[in-house]
Amino acid sequence: MAKWFNKQSRLLQIILLLIPFVNWIVEIGVRWSAFLSNKSIITLITAIVVTFAGVFVGWIDLIWCLLFKHLIFAKA
């Protein structure tokens, strides 16, 4: 899902990150798929944090996505 998210247009990425419940679902999907493909400790920690506090991390990721077109620690 991380690769799918990074291939989307920036407008769609921003829309997905603006809607609170959708934001959390997208964050969980992207983070865990990034961990499964990367297997680094940083992606594991961010996946666990997003699972429990994804809405708050999502707002930070919204700004990061505006600047760099991918989520923090989830570049595919």
Sequence and secondary structure as in RCSB ss.txt:
>XXXX:A:sequence
MAKWFNKQSRLLQIILLLIPFVNWIVEIGVRWSAFLSNKSIITLITAIVVTFAGVFVGWIDLIWCLLFKHLIFAK
A
>XXXX:A:secstr
 HHHHHHS HHHHHHHHHSHHHHHHHHHHHHHHHHHHH  HHHHHHHHHHHHHHHHHHHHHHHHHHHHSS TT  
 
